[in-house]
């Protein structure tokens, strides 16, 4: 998390920081405040564990000493600290939170960016020669959307960021690309010609060396995104946990679509008699609402950054269970399964390699039913005709999302054509009322309605 990006939001908080000690006080904060307090809590936990490391051990051997006990595994020391040092962690979290707030108040709103080695690297050597291809071929014609990620060590993410921006602009691709020291994550759209050149560029790059099979493709194009956004971040998927604390290298066992299909088939065959396996959807509630695997557990969370807290508050749900995890393209399972495994409560943790995207390529009429939500202007793609969700207003089968019609509300709404024709275009009655009485105010208003206020941030599914 880049703290300088949140300076303005932190300085606008009207809250006594000293009152934020513990979960009860944390729940009284706004959603954004809770998110950053939670970040400080995780950072404090990692620092506390690091302070217990025994540096006297031989190279390559990790060991921790605490309360006159020795621990040789991450999971063991994590469990001990969580159970025995809650009060100290709470105070450390509070101190970290206050320090961060003071730091942000003292920093200027804009900072001079550091000079990165990208100035000394000629990224043009990584840009393919397209002189033999016309601009018409790059701009117009049948297209597709690519979804991909690669976890690997990136020494200079700013150089990679500059290269990605130049590459996408040259190929007239739109979309979103996240770069970090832990790798790259992107979804871009353009013509088939441009997309294929992009794939080849990612394959030939010395850092990524991606194969064609690493990309998930769907019908679309540059029109599926409003613009191109390329940036450097702490994480390539925003879980809110430092990658140095919970690494993708701790991820669960990857199952090919065929293997995952057999596991789900066995789970469904046992029916209610199967109590030792959980089929876990790692996505957000609005994604699983329109499509999911049969008999899955789909947490009612709004963002993936809430997933760690969901696991923490529902640990008993996973104790001694075999967990089968899945998400859209696989990337959220990489970090999500690593976090779940770090809690040392599950018997086994598996994840669907390539995510739902790759599963549907192999089993379009398999155990995943309904639409697959995608983060672009299409909102969803489909491989079967099942509709598993309903219109928000009349209850008829409907699974095509639209943005809430009320200004400043970013909620998605399921409203069928008949209801939309009757004026039901908002996500809830509160927003519908606000929309009718909307003034011409130009300032940005806080998103606030029944959808955000009525849903628990972290559901209790134990």
Secondary structure, 3 states (H helix, E strand, C coil): CCHHHHHHHHHCCCCCHHHCCCHHHHHCCCHHHHHHHHHHHHHHHHHHHHHCECCCCCCCCCCEEECCEEECCHHHHHHHHHHHCHHHHHHHHHHHHHHHHHHHHHCCCCCCCCCCHHHCCCHHHHCCCCCCCCHHHHHCCCEEEEEEEEECCCCCHHHHHHHHHHHHHHCCCEEEEEEECCEEEEEEEEEHHHHHHHHHHHHHCCCCCCCHHHCEEEECCHHHCCCEEEEECCCCCCCCCCCCCCCHHHCCEEECHHHHHHHHHHHHHHHHHCCCEEEEECCCHHHHCCEEECCCEECCCCCHHHHHHHHHHCHHHHCCCEEEEECCCCHHHHHHHHHHHHCCCCCEEEEECCHHHHHHHHCCCCCEEEEEECCCCCCEEECCCCCCCECCCCCCECCCEEECCCCCCCCEEECCHHHHHCCCCCCCHHHHHHHHCCCCCCCCCCCCCHHHHCCCCCCCCC
